[in-house]
Amino acid sequence: MKITSFRAALVEVPDEDLVAIAETRQACTRPIVALQLHTDAGVAGIGIGFSVGGMHGALLSAVEEFAELIVGEDPQRIHALRHKITRHAGTMAHAGIFCTALCAIDLALWDIAGKAANLPLWKLLGGFRQRVPTYSSGPLHRNITTAAGVKAAQAVKEQGFRYVKINLALEGEFAPNRELERARAVREALGPDIQLMADINDRWTVGQAVEMAHRLEEVGLFCIEDPVRHSDYDGMAHVTASTHTQIMSGESVWGVAPFREMFARRSVDICMIDVMHVGGITAWMEVAAMARAHGLPVVSHIMPEFQAQLVAAVPNGLLAEYKAWTWRLFDGAPVFEQGDFVLSDRPGHGLEFSAEFKQQL
């Protein structure tokens, strides 16, 4: 099999969270780089990449440059093609646009591999289970009022989520009592049986994180995500050792190598992996295996259309994030059922670009 051609385009996708949208949340669109790799066997693979900020045109150019580099190659030699792209990128490799563009290519290559084998990715990559618990992420944002947070918590509870994330480190000066009040109100709205997670987004100092971890223990959090700067592995390790609450991090880590430092210093209890930041499915699986060797579970960050398959594939897969940023781009996304993503048996990712966007590719 040979790659014969590709098509890549920048498409504007409406952000559609299918759970309760916080009252201050504004409708928006996200520029997404969408890719199709075509082969002489009639098998095509799809992949995407995007930035939360800008530089979308630069990302599209990088995806096109990498795709052009592998035209004529065997798409099933994934490691060899990744090596070729990495050598081509030289000193620009291993972070930022490189990892995101490589992810788009890697996603498409694995889609081809699954289709060629007539297997869904979750099964091709290990097949540990076909349904994955998911957690609601987004509605309980830090910018809303406590009353709105309670309303959003009640809504996601009615949707059937068993895991729910709240954003703490509220806007304004550090005020522990205000943080605790928000967490208590949401806990009361959810009840005792739903696991509550708190995302800090790197906003606390080590001292603040230790203080808040202790004070929040009364709320019974499942985990605290990124309590301090994610690259402060020693500071994160100090927080982790200072509380009974599990500490989770990894979404902002670029490439594979930094996870080695994170695990060696025991900075986390739960490893979160972003498939774009790490550089694609191939790299995601490497980190998941490394985490398993350290006795750690893994959780995905955004893009559940792809990453639910990865969490399902590995024995230490714990949760997949429910985030509908790219939901409308695809047909065939995983089905949400009683708090889980249920994966299909369709080969590859099981996805196709929806009719709304096919004409743009």
C-alpha positions in Angstrom: 0.0 0.0 0.0 1.2 3.5 -0.8 0.1 7.0 0.1 -0.9 8.6 -3.2 -2.3 12.0 -2.2 -3.6 14.1 0.6 -6.1 17.0 1.2 -5.8 19.4 4.1 -7.9 22.4 4.9 -8.7 24.9 7.7 -12.4 24.6 8.7 -14.4 26.6 11.2 -16.2 24.2 13.6 -18.9 25.5 16.0 -18.1 24.6 19.6 -21.0 22.5 20.8 -20.9 21.2 24.3 -23.8 18.7 24.5 -24.1 19.2 28.3 -25.1 22.2 30.3 -23.4 25.4 29.0 -22.5 27.9 31.6 -24.5 31.1 31.5 -21.4 33.2 30.7 -20.2 30.9 27.9 -20.3 32.6 24.5 -20.9 30.6 21.3 -17.7 30.4 19.2 -16.1 28.6 16.3 -12.7 26.8 16.4 -10.4 26.8 13.4 -9.5 23.1 12.9 -6.9 21.7 10.4 -8.6 18.6 8.9 -6.5 16.1 6.9 -7.3 13.1 4.6 -4.5 10.8 3.5 -5.4 8.7 0.4 -3.8 5.4 -0.7 -3.7 3.3 -3.8 -5.7 0.6 -2.0 -8.7 2.9 -1.8 -8.3 3.3 2.0 -8.2 6.8 3.4 -7.3 8.0 6.8 -8.4 11.2 8.6 -6.7 13.3 11.2 -7.0 16.7 12.8 -5.0 19.3 14.7 -5.8 22.7 16.2 -4.5 25.4 18.5 -6.4 26.9 21.5 -4.9 30.2 20.5 -3.7 31.3 17.1 -1.2 30.3 14.4 -3.7 28.1 12.6 -2.3 29.0 9.2 1.2 27.9 10.3 -0.2 24.7 11.6 -1.9 24.0 8.2 1.3 24.7 6.4 3.2 22.2 8.7 0.6 19.5 8.2 0.8 20.0 4.4 4.6 19.9 4.5 4.7 16.7 6.5 2.0 15.1 4.4 3.9 15.9 1.2 7.0 14.3 2.7 5.3 10.9 3.0 3.4 10.7 -0.3 4.6 7.5 -2.0 5.4 5.8 1.3 3.8 2.8 2.9 1.3 4.2 5.5 1.6 1.1 7.7 5.2 1.8 8.5 4.1 4.4 11.1 7.3 4.5 13.1 9.5 4.9 10.0 7.3 7.7 8.7 7.4 9.5 12.1 11.1 9.2 12.1 11.3 10.7 8.6 9.2 13.6 9.6 11.1 14.2 12.8 14.4 14.2 11.0 13.0 16.6 8.5 11.9 19.0 11.3 15.3 19.0 12.8 15.7 21.3 15.8 12.0 22.3 15.4 10.9 18.9 16.5 9.3 17.7 19.8 7.1 20.7 20.8 4.4 23.1 19.7 3.3 23.1 16.1 5.5 20.1 15.3 3.7 17.9 17.8 0.3 19.0 16.7 1.0 18.6 13.0 2.6 15.2 13.6 -0.5 14.2 15.5 -2.7 15.0 12.5 -0.5 12.8 10.4 -0.3 10.0 13.0 -4.1 10.0 13.5 -4.6 9.5 9.8 -2.0 6.7 9.6 -3.5 4.8 12.4 -7.0 5.2 10.8 -5.6 3.6 7.7 -4.0 0.8 9.7 -7.3 0.1 11.4 -9.2 0.1 8.2 -6.6 -2.2 6.5 -6.9 -4.6 9.4 -10.7 -4.2 9.5 -10.4 -3.5 13.2 -11.5 -0.5 15.4 -8.6 1.3 16.9 -9.5 0.4 20.5 -9.2 -3.3 19.5 -6.2 -2.9 17.2 -4.2 -1.2 20.0 -5.0 -3.7 22.7 -8.8 -4.1 23.1 -9.0 -3.9 26.8 -12.6 -2.8 26.9 -15.3 -1.3 24.6 -16.8 1.3 26.9 -15.0 3.9 28.9 -16.2 6.1 31.8 -16.2 9.8 30.8 -16.2 13.0 32.8 -18.1 16.2 32.2 -15.7 19.1 31.6 -16.5 22.7 30.9 -19.9 23.6 32.3 -18.6 24.3 35.9 -16.2 27.0 34.8 -14.5 29.4 37.3 -16.0 32.5 35.6 -19.6 31.7 36.6 -21.4 32.4 39.8 -21.8 29.8 42.5 -25.6 29.7 41.8 -24.9 29.1 38.1 -22.4 26.4 39.1 -25.0 24.6 41.2 -27.4 24.8 38.2 -24.8 23.4 35.9 -24.0 20.6 38.3 -27.6 19.6 38.5 -27.8 19.5 34.7 -24.8 17.3 34.2 -26.0 15.0 37.0 -29.3 14.6 35.1 -27.3 13.8 31.9 -25.9 10.7 33.7 -22.3 11.7 34.3 -20.6 9.8 37.2 -17.5 12.1 37.1 -17.7 15.9 36.9 -15.0 18.5 36.8 -15.1 21.9 38.4 -12.7 24.7 37.8 -11.3 26.3 41.0 -8.7 29.0 41.5 -11.5 31.5 41.1 -10.8 34.9 39.5 -9.5 37.6 41.7 -7.2 37.3 44.8 -6.6 34.0 46.4 -9.4 33.4 48.8 -9.5 29.9 50.4 -13.0 30.3 51.9 -14.5 31.4 48.5 -12.9 28.3 46.9 -14.2 26.0 49.6 -17.7 27.6 49.4 -17.9 26.9 45.6 -16.7 23.3 46.0 -19.1 22.6 48.9 -22.1 24.0 46.9 -21.3 21.9 43.8 -20.7 18.8 46.0 -24.1 19.3 47.6 -25.8 19.7 44.2 -24.1 16.5 42.9 -24.7 14.4 46.0 -22.2 12.0 47.5 -22.2 9.3 44.7 -20.7 11.4 41.9 -17.0 11.8 41.7 -16.0 15.5 41.7 -12.7 16.6 40.1 -11.1 20.0 40.5 -9.0 21.7 37.7 -6.7 24.5 38.9 -5.0 25.2 35.5 -1.5 25.9 37.0 -2.9 28.9 39.0 -1.8 28.2 42.6 1.6 28.4 44.2 2.9 25.3 45.9 2.0 26.7 49.3 -1.5 27.6 48.2 -2.0 24.2 46.6 -1.0 22.4 49.8 -3.3 24.6 51.9 -6.2 24.1 49.6 -5.7 20.4 49.1 -6.0 20.0 52.9 -9.0 22.2 53.1 -10.8 20.6 50.2 -10.4 17.1 51.7 -13.8 17.6 53.5 -15.5 17.9 50.0 -14.2 14.4 49.0 -12.5 15.3 45.7 -11.6 12.5 43.3 -8.6 14.4 42.1 -7.0 17.9 41.8 -5.7 18.7 38.3 -2.6 20.9 37.7 -2.6 22.6 41.1 0.7 24.3 40.3 2.8 25.0 37.2 2.8 21.7 35.3 6.5 21.9 34.6 7.4 22.3 38.3 7.8 18.6 38.8 9.3 19.0 42.3 6.6 21.4 43.4 3.9 19.1 42.1 5.6 16.1 43.9 5.5 18.1 47.1 1.8 18.8 46.7 1.2 15.1 45.8 3.0 13.9 48.9 1.2 16.4 51.1 -2.4 15.3 50.5 -4.6 12.2 50.5 -6.4 13.6 47.3 -5.0 12.3 44.0 -3.1 14.8 41.9 -3.5 14.7 38.1 -1.4 16.4 35.4 0.0 16.1 31.9 -2.4 17.9 29.5 0.1 20.7 28.9 3.2 18.5 28.4 4.7 18.5 24.9 6.2 15.2 23.6 7.0 12.0 25.5 10.3 12.8 27.3 8.9 15.2 30.0 6.6 12.4 31.3 9.7 10.5 32.3 10.6 13.3 34.7 7.1 13.5 36.0 6.9 9.8 36.8 10.5 9.5 38.2 9.7 12.3 40.7 6.3 10.9 41.5 4.7 14.2 40.6 1.3 12.7 39.9 -1.1 10.0 40.9 -3.0 10.2 37.6 -1.4 10.9 34.2 -3.4 13.0 31.7 -2.4 12.8 28.1 -3.3 15.2 25.3 -2.9 13.4 21.9 -2.0 16.5 20.1 0.5 17.8 22.6 2.2 14.4 22.9 2.5 13.9 19.2 -0.2 11.5 18.1 -1.4 8.0 19.0 2.0 6.4 18.7 3.4 8.7 21.4 0.2 8.5 23.5 0.6 4.7 23.7 4.3 5.1 24.7 3.3 7.4 27.6 0.5 5.1 28.6 2.9 2.1 28.8 5.4 4.2 30.8 2.6 5.2 33.2 1.6 1.6 33.6 5.1 0.6 34.4 5.0 3.2 37.2 1.6 1.9 38.4 -0.3 5.0 37.2 -3.7 5.2 35.4 -4.1 7.5 32.4 -6.9 10.0 31.5 -7.4 11.7 28.1 -7.6 15.5 27.5 -10.1 16.7 24.9 -10.8 15.1 21.5 -12.9 12.2 22.8 -13.8 11.2 19.2 -10.2 9.8 19.0 -8.9 9.5 22.5 -11.8 7.4 24.0 -10.4 4.6 21.7 -7.0 5.0 23.3 -8.2 4.9 26.9 -10.3 1.8 26.0 -7.3 0.1 24.5 -5.0 0.0 27.5 -5.4 -1.7 30.9 -4.6 1.5 32.9 -7.1 3.6 31.0 -9.2 5.4 33.5 -11.4 8.2 32.1 -12.0 10.0 28.8 -12.8 13.7 28.9 -16.2 14.7 27.4 -15.4 17.8 25.4 -17.5 18.7 22.4 -15.2 21.2 20.8 -14.8 19.2 17.5 -18.0 17.1 17.8 -19.8 18.6 14.7 -16.8 17.8 12.5 -17.6 14.1 12.5 -20.2 11.4 11.9 -19.7 8.3 14.0 -18.5 9.7 17.3 -18.7 7.4 20.4 -22.1 7.1 21.9 -22.7 8.5 25.4 -24.6 6.0 27.6 -25.0 6.1 31.4 -21.8 8.0 32.0 -19.7 6.0 29.5 -18.5 6.3 26.0 -19.6 3.2 24.1 -17.2 2.5 21.1 -18.3 1.0 17.8 -16.8 -1.9 15.9 -16.3 0.3 12.8 -12.7 0.0 11.5 -10.1 2.7 12.2 -11.4 5.6 14.2 -14.9 4.8 13.1 -15.3 8.4 12.0 -16.0 10.2 8.8 -16.1 14.0 8.2 -19.7 15.1 8.4 -21.5 16.3 5.3 -21.3 19.8 6.6 -17.5 19.8 6.2 -16.8 17.3 3.5 -17.2 19.9 0.8 -14.4 21.9 2.4 -11.9 19.1 1.9 
